[in-house]
Amino acid sequence: MTTPTYFKRSTLSLALLTAFSHPVLAADETNQDTTQLETITVMGKAYRNTATKTALEPEETPQGITVIEGELLEQRGVKSVSQALRYAPGVVTEQKGAAVTMYDNFSIRGFNTNNLSYYDGLVLPHLPGWNLQPQIDPIAIQQIEVFKGPTSVLYGSMPPGGMVNIIAKNPQVEDRTSVGLATGSRNLVEASIDSAGQIADSDFSYRLVALARKQDSQVNGAEEERYVFAPSLDWQVTDRTLINFNMYYQKDPAMGINSSMPLEVLKAQSPSVSMGDENWSKFERDVFMLGYKINHEFSNGWSFLQNARYMDASLYQENTYHRGTGFNASTGQLTRSIYSTNESSKSYVIDNQLSGLVVTGDWEHNLLLGIDYQDLTGDSLYKEYAANAGFYGFNAYKPNNNLLDRSQIKEVYKENHDISYTQTGFYFQDQMRYDNLVLLAGGRYDLFKSSDKKVSSNPPGDGTDKSDHNQFSYRVGALYELANGVSPFASFATSFEPAAGTDSKGNSFKPQTGEQFEVGIKYMSPDMSKSLTASYFNITKNDSIVADPADPTYRDKIQVGKVRSQGLELEGRADLTENWDFQASYTYIDMKVTEALDQNSVGTTPIYVPEHSATLWTNYYVYSGVLSGMRFGGGARYMGEMQMDASNTQGKVPSYTVVDLSLGYELGNMSEALSGAHANLVVNNVFDKEYYSCFDKTNCWFGAEQSVELNVKYDF
């Protein structure tokens, strides 16, 4: 029997090492005698975290934060950021079910993030309200950070619930290459490569990540196909200067469907049911990003970081939808329509950060000054069509997904949108320390402008929606480190979201603002093997925009006044033994509309907000005996019932519990010839639990059905 090659390390230690390093400084290292593991090394005093953009240690941050390491992404076999967030406390993900894979839909502490994510500390711009929204594939992700509560003080326009930042895999000096093959449910075929190392004896190191994947969609008549190419290069110019160049290209020739179904249909059908038509089902997306990061340390203890990225994206889709009123529950007759969108955008984002340490008496001040800017221009062409008569004879209880005759379609309506927006932010922050007391204070001033010029036909018309907002956001927080590892903390922060567009009466939307008060404790054991975060939060969002309950097509929006979300969040991690690690979370949310123009809305709970949710994940490693080299992992996630619709008149979406399993094996324990090879078997939704998510009772989606995947990788 060969020596076991599993390297068991503290989950907590890994989280602390990786969670808060700015990606420009990441350099992964490996041990040739262990499974491929990545740690983070940082250059000098330029160590920064995303939550504060300074050198604040994670245990010193007065804010709820969840970190999902790259190893967990592999163990769970996730294919998207949405799937990666399934075990994150306070997050409701995959809001449009499992078949709608082209978006990362999720909310944090009850507030929708509007598909907005950050990649290496910079926003991923997208066309507001449209379909062209970039995704980052997990093959290129080092880890995912979930920050709870407002982050506008450093990032500008953001919902008050929180934000997600995706950390990219970055160059490393140590040579390593990993090639992988995967197969599984729904005819999954996948190949990947992840290679890194120093280029000869030069000052350059690289990272190359690539992937090809093809799989049938969960629903009939649709496929998912993706290709990723993501190279990056580090140039250590001097001991004090590091420059990173990075590129990300993703081509999605097919990404499933974007159609909902009435709840009655889902209850009577299997998760493969679709109201779409295989002759009108396209979703093609291309995303190209090119960026750089410059980090320089001055001799006086100050450092400067410039992080910039350009993005060019395009999308074309053909999709089927229903307006909600055309369904006969007794006969199954469902009136459908078809449309297409052709969308494109170009954007660039830049963030400049100057930080340094100043000592005044017994106080240390870690100061941060910054200016960032983002600019997006894009267009979207929307068309609706009339189809052949046979297409309209669709029965949802006996679906035929091959009724459309493309030769007979006729354009009946179109509208074109020219969209642009800019945001400029000026921010500052002072992180102060006096003995065991940490104080955090910061502010930001934003200038936001947007324009949406619309030209439509049948009936012809045009108009321009413009938005011009300036806003100041701020944050204050305090944390005190007790000798026993417990650190109580409290914070108050505000948020800002500009709002373009109008309601059904033509009234322009006001800017949305929010504020959160959070108080809690953080615990870290002396050996860093156990941690716990417990927090109470109270968030208020002003002038919140939600779906108009009076509109059966769910297209119109209204501003309801105020929405309040308060609750409790618990998250713990522990290495129970050298072989056994464990993490669990629980979230309680009480969310209500507290002020509204329509008094019938007061007291209602928005959709996608469970009162209770909980998760559990554990791994057990075997180091000796017949099963040496095995890892047994598994988890369960519970999501409580949610309101079926915004008016709270259609009942509730049922609660559900899903169980997942993950088994790993180091093949080198079987034979020296297989040293460096390892296998991972993932079974999601082990008991094939059927569950749903709903916008209202006529617009629902199936959750992910049972799936099995086997992934084999070889590291050298």
N, C-alpha and C positions, 0 to 999 in steps of 0.2 A: 504494500500500500504506500503510495506517495504521500509526501507531507502535505497537509491541507493548505490550500492557497488562499482561503478566505482571510481577509484582514479585517478584524472587528474593531471599529473605532467608535468613540462616543458620538452619538447622534447630536448631542448638544454641542460638543466641541466643533464638529463640522459646521453646524449652523452658525456658531459664533465666528468661526474662521472665515466663512464665505459670505455671510449674510450682508455685511455692510462694507465690503470693499468696493470702491468705485471701479467700474469695469475697465477703465483705461489703464489701471495698474495691475490687472489680474495676470498672474503667471502660474500655470498649473504644473504641479510636480507629480511624479509617480514613483512607486517603489517596484522594482522589477520582480520582487518576490511576493507581490500581493496582487489582489484584484485591482483593476484600473480605478484609482481614486484620484480626485482632484482637490488640491488645497490651494490656498491663495497666498501669494507673497506680495507685499506692497513695498513701494519705494519710499524710504525715508519718512518724512512727516506728512506726506501728501495723502495719507490714508483718509478716505472719505466714505460716508454712507449716504444712501439715497434719501433717507428720511430727513436728514438735516443738512446734507451737502458739506459736512465738516467732519472732523476727526472724532466725533462723539462715539463712544463705545456703545454697543447695543443695549447693555444692561443699564446704561445711563439715560436712555431715551424715554421721555415722559409721553409715551404713545403706544397704543396697541399695534403690534407688528407680527405677521406670520411669514415665515420663510419656508419655501418648498425647495429642497435641494435636488440637484440633477439626478442623484442616485435614486431618489424616490420616484422621479419621473420615469426612469427606466424600469424600476421594479413594478410600477403600476401599468406600464405599457401605454401611457397616454399619447394621444395623437393631436392634441390641441391644448391651448391654454385653458379653455373652458373645462376640459376633462381634468387638467392638473389641479383645478380649484375645487374639485368635488369634496376634498377633506379639509378645506380651509374654513375655520370658524367665522360665522357672520356673513358668509358668502352664499348666495343662491345662484347657481350656474346652470348652463344649458337651458335657458328659459324657453327656447323653442324646440326642446326635445333633442333627440339623438340624430335625427335625419338631417337637420339643418346645421351642417358642419362648417358652413362658409363664414360664420360670424362667431366671435367670442362674446356671447351674451351673458352678462352676470350683473348682480347687484351686490353692494356691500352695506351692511347694517340697514337694509331696507331701501336704499337709494340706487336707482339704476345708473350705471356708469356710461350709458349711451355708447357702448362698444369702444370706449376710449381706453387705450393702454399706453404705457411708456416702454421704450426699448433702449436700454443702456442710458437711462436718465433723460431721454428726449422723447417728446410726444410722437405718436404715430398718427399724423394728420389724416383726416378722412372727410368726405363730403357729408356734411350734416344732413341726416334724414334719408340718405340714399344707401346704396348697397356696396359701394366701393370702399371697403374697410379692410385695411391690411391685416394679415395674420402672421405670426412668427411660429414656425414649426418647432416642436420640442427637440428635434435633432440638433438645432442650433442654440439651445438654451442651456446655460450653466445652472441657473436657479431662477425662481420667481419670488418676488417680494410683494406682500399685500400690506399696505399701510392703511390703518383704520382712522377714520375721521378726516377733517378738512386738510388739504395739502396746498391750498391756493397760495399760502404765504411764500412758497418756493417755486410753484409751478403754474400759477395763474389760474385760468379757467378750469375748474374741476368741481364735480359734485361733492356734497358734504360727507358722503358715506366713506370715501376713501379712494385709493388708487392702486393699480397694479403696475409694477415695474418688472420688466423682463431683462435679466442679465444674460448677455451673449457669451458664448464660449470664445475665449480669447487666446492669443498666442502664448506659448510656453517655451522655455529653454530646453527642457528634457525631451528627448526624442520619444515619440509614441505614435502608434497607428492602431486604429481599431476598425475592422470591417465587420459588417453585420448583414444577416439575412433573416427575414421573418416571413411566416406564413400563418394563416389562421382563418377564422370565420369569414364568410362572405367573399371567398376567393381572394383573400389578402395575399399580395406579393409585394415584398419590400426589400430594397438593398440600400446600404448606407456605408459611408466611410467618414472617419474622424481622425485626422492626422495633424501632428504638431511637432515642433522642434526648432532647434537653432539651425540657421543656414551656415554650414561650415563653421569657421571660427569668427564669423562676422558679428556685428552688433545688431543683426536682424534675427528675429524669430517669427514663426508663422503658425497659422491654424487654417486648416482646410476641412470644411464640413460639406457633405453632399448627400443627397437622398433621392431615391425614386420609389414611388408607392402607387399601387393601384388596387382598388377594392370596390366591390359592389356596395351600393348604398343600402341602408336598412330597409328602404322602401322600394317597391317595384318600379322598374323602368328608369333607374338612375344609377350613376357610378360616381366614384371619387378617384381623382388622379392628381398627383402632385410631384413636382421636381424642384429640388432646392440646391443651390450652389452658394456657399457662404465662406469666402476666403478672408483672412485678415493678416496684417503684418505689423509687428512691433519694431521700431527703430530706437535703440538706446543711444541717442545722439551723444550725451555725456552722462556723467554720474547723476546729474540733476535734471536732465531733460529726456523725456520719453514721448515719442510720437507713434500713434497707432493709426493705421489705415484699414478701413473695413468696407466690405461689400456684402450685400445680401440680395440674391435674385431668387424669386419664386414664381413658378409657372403652374397654374391650376387649370388644366384643360377641362376638368369636370369636378364639381363639388356638391353633388347631391341635389336636393330640392329645397324650396323655400315656401312650401304650401302647408296650410293648416287644414284641419277637419273638424266637423262638429263632434262633441263629446259622445253623443249617442252612437256615432259610427265607430269611434275607437273602442267603445265598450263591446261592440258586436263583431269587431274584426281583429286581425292579428297586427303586430307592429309593422308589418310590411305593407299595410294598406296605404294607398296614395290616391289623391284626386287628380294628380297630374296626368299628362299624356306624354308617352315616350317620343312622340313626333314633335313635341314642343317643350323640351326640357334641356336647357343649356345653362351652364354657369362657367364662364371662362374668365380667368383673372391672371394678370401679370403684375408683379411688383418688383421694382428695381430700386435699391437703396445704395448710396455711396457716401461714406462719411470718414471723418478723421477726429482724433483727439490729441491735443497737445497738453502735456503736463510738465511744468517747470517749477523747480524748487529754487527759491532765492537763498542767498547765504544768510539772510537775517531771520530765517524761520518762516517766511511767508511763501506761499505757493500760488501758482496760477494754472487754471484749467480752462481750456477752450474745447468744447464738444459740439460738432456740427454734422449735419446730415442732409443730403438731398434725396428726394424720392420722386419717382415717376411710376404711376400706376394706371391700369386700365381694366375695364370689365365689360363683358357683354353677357346678358342673360335673357332667356326666354322662359316664362313661367306661367303657371295657371293659378288662378285665385277665385274665391267666391266672396260675395259681398255680405254674407251673413244672413240675409233675409230670404235667400232663395233655396232653403232646404226644407223638404217635407219629411218630417221624422217618421211618419207612418209608412210612406212608400219608398223612401230613400232617394227620391229625386233631388239632385243637387245642381243648381244653376251655376255654371262656371263661365269664366271669362279668361282671355289670354292677353298678355302684354309682353313687351320687351323693353330693356333699358340698355343704353350704350353710354358708358361713363368713363371719364378720364380725369386725372388730376396730376398736378406738379406742385411740389412743396419743398421748402427748405427751412431748417430749424437750426439755431445756434444758441449756445449758452456759454457765457463767460463768467468764471468764478475766481475771485481773489480772496484767499483766506490766510489768516496768520494768528499767532499767539501773542497776546499782550498781557503782561503781569503788572498789576497795580496793588501794591501792598500784599495782603494775603489772598487776593482774588486773582484768578486766572481767567482771561477772556479769550475765547476762540472766536475770532471775528470772521464774518463772511460778507462780502459785497458782490453783487452779481447783476448782470444785464442779460436778458434773453430775448429772442425774437423768433417768431414763426410766421410764415407766409404760405398761403395755399391759393391756387387758382385751379378751377376745374369746370367741367360741363357735364350735363346729363341730358340725354335725349330719351324721353319716355313715350311709348306708343301703345295704344290699345287696338285690338283687331276684332272683326267679326269672323266667325268660323263657319264651316259647313254645318248643316242642320243636324247631322248625326252626332256631332260633338256635344250638343246640348241635351242629348238623351242619356246623360250619365246617371247611373244608379250607384250611390255610395255603398249600399249593402251588397251589391254584386258588381264591383268595379271592373270596367273594361278600360284599360289605359292605352288603347290604340284606336281612338275614334277620330282623331283630327286628320284632315286632308290638307296638307300645306298648300296645295295648288289652289285651294278655294278661299284662303284667308284674304281679308281686305282690311286695310287700315281705316279706322273710324275716328281716331283722335290721336293727337300728339302734342307734347309740350317740351320745350327746350329750356334748360336752365344754365345760365352762366353764373358761376359761384366764385366768390373770392372772400378771403378774410385775412387779417393780420392781427397779431398780438405782440405788444412790446411790454416787457416787465422789468421793473427796477426793484431789487430786493436787497435786504440787509438782515443780518442775524448776529446775535451775541449769545454764545453759550458760555455761561459763567460757572466757575467752581470755587467754592470756599470750603475746604476740608471735605466733608462727606455730602455737602449740599450742592446740587446742580440746578442751575436756573437757565431757562431758555426763553429768549424773546426775539421776535423778528417781525418785519413788516414788508409789504410789497405793494407797489402801485402799478396797475395795469392800464394800458390803452388798447382797446379792442375795436376793430372796425370790420364790418362784413357787408356783403352785397349779394343779392340773389335776383338776377334779372330773368324773368319768365316770359316766354313767347309761346302761345298756344294756338291750336286750330280747332275748329268745329266745337264750340264757337270760337272765332278768332279773338285774341286778346293778348295784352302784354302788361307788364307791371314790374316794379322793382321793390323788393323788400330790403331795407337798409337798417343797419344797427351800428350805433356809435356810442360806446360806453367806456367810462373811466371808473376804476374801482380800487379802493385800498383794502387790503386784507392783512390780518395780523394773527400772531400766535404767541401765547405765553405759557410756560410750563415750569414745573418744579419737581424734583426727585431727590429723596434723601436716602443714602445708603447706610443701613444699619449694620452692626457688626455680625449679625446672625445670617446675613445673606438676603434679608428682606429689604426691599426698596419701595416704600410708598411713593406714589406720584399723583399729580393732578395737572390738568392742562385745559386751556380754553383757546379755541381757534375758529376763524371765520373762513367762509368760502365764497366763491364768485363764479357765476355761469352766465355769460351773455346769452340772450335769447332772440334769435331771428325768427321772423314769420308772424302770422296773425291767426286769430281764432276764426270761427265760422262767420262771425259778424264783421270781420275786417279790422278788429282791434289789434294793434301791434302789441307783442308780448314785452313785458318789462324784464329787466335783468333779474335773474334768480340769485338770491344770496342765502347763506346759511351760517349757522354757528353750532359748535359742539362744546359741551363741558364733559370732561372725562376724569374719573378718579379711580385709582386702583393700586394694586401692589404687584411687584415683580419679585420672584424668588429665584436665586441661583445657589445651588449647594457648593460648598468649598471645592469639591473635586470636579465641579461642572457636569456632573452626571445626571442632575435633576434640575428641572426648571418649572416654574408655574407663573402664569400671568392671569390675574383676575381683575376685571375692570367693569365699572358702571359708566354708561354713556347716555347722554341726552342731546339729541340733535334736532334742530329746527330748521326747516327749509322754507323760505319765504317766496311767494309767487311761483310755486311749483307748477310745472306744466305736465298735465296728465291727459289721457284719452277722454274725449267728451262722451259721457255715458249716454247722451241723447243721440249719438251718431252710430247707427248699426254697422256702418262700414269701418268703424274704428280709425278713420283717417283724421278727422278733426280733433284738435287739441283745445284745452281750456286751461286757464291759470286759476287754481283753486284757492289761493290765499296762502295758508300755512299748513305744513305737514310736520308732525312731530314724531320722532322715533327715539324711544328710550329702551334700555335693556341691560342685560348682563352677559358678559363674555368670559369664558374660562378656557384656558389652553394649557396643557401640561405635557412635558416630555420627560422620560426617565430611561436610564440604562438600569434595568432591574437586576441583571447579572451581567457577566461578561458575554453571555450568549443571547441575552434577551433584552430588546429595547421596545419601547411602548410610547405611544402618544395618543392623546384624547382631547376632545373639545366639546363644549356645550355652549349654546347661544340661546338667549331669551330676548325676544323683541316685541315690544308693544308699540305699534305704529298707528297713528290716527291722523285724519284731516281735522285740524282744529279751527280753521277759518276758511270760508268759501263764499263765493258769490251766490251759489246755489246752496241754500241751507240744508237741502236733503243730503248733501255730501258731507256735512259736518258729522264727525264721529265714525265715518267709514274708514276701512283699512285698504290701502292700495294693494294691487295684485303683486304676486311673487314675494310675499312677505309671510313666512311661517312664524308662528309664535314660538315654537320650540324646534331646535335642530341639534344634532349631536353626531360626532364621528369618533371612530376608534381604529387605530392601526397598530400592528405589532409585527416584529420580526424575531425569529429564533434561528440562531446559527449553530451548526454542528461542526465541531472541530476534531472529533475522534470517533473511532468505531466504523462500522460498516457504512454509515451515512455521512461520513466526514466530507465536508465540502458542500453540504446542503444548506439551503436557507428556506425556511418555511415562513411565509408572510401572509397576512390577510387583514381585512378590515371590514367594518360595517358603517354605513352612513344612514342616518335617520333624518327625514325631512317632514316636519309637521304639516298639517293641512293649511291651505291658503285660500284666500277669497277667489271665487271663480271670475268675478268681474269687478270693475271699478265702483259700481253702484252698490255692491254687496247684496244684490237681490236674486242671484242665480245659484246660490248654494256655495259649496266649497270644493276645492280640489282635494281629493283624499290624501292622507299622509302615506308615507311608504318607508320601508327599510330595505336597503340593498346590501348584499354581501359580496365582497371581492376576494380573490385568492391570488397569491403570487409565489411561485416556487423557483428557486435558483439553484444551480449546480455548477461547480467548478469542474470541468471535464478533465482537467489535469490530474484529478484524484483517481481517475480510472486508468490513465496511462500517461507516461512521460511524454509520449508523442503528441498528446492533446494539451500539453501545458500552454496556458494562455488563452484557451478556449473556454467559454462559459455559456450556459443556456439559461433562459428565463421563460417560464411558462406562466401566462396570465389568464385567469378566468374572471371576467367581469360579470356581475349580476349572476352569481352562481345558481341561484334558484329561479332564474328567469322571471323575476317579479315584473308584472306589468304596472306601469305608473305613468302619470301624465303631467303636463304643464299646460296652463290655459291662460289666454287673454280674456276670453269670455266663453260661454258654453258652445258657441259655434266656431271658435278658433282655438283648437287644442292640438297638442303634439304628443306622440308616444315618447317615453324615455327610452334609454338604451336597453335593448334586449340582451340576452346572454351572448357573450362572445368569448372565443378562445384564441389565444395567440402564442406561438412559439417563436422566440427570438434567439438566435445563436450568433455570438460574436467571437472574434479571434483578435487578441491584442498582441502586438509585437513591437 
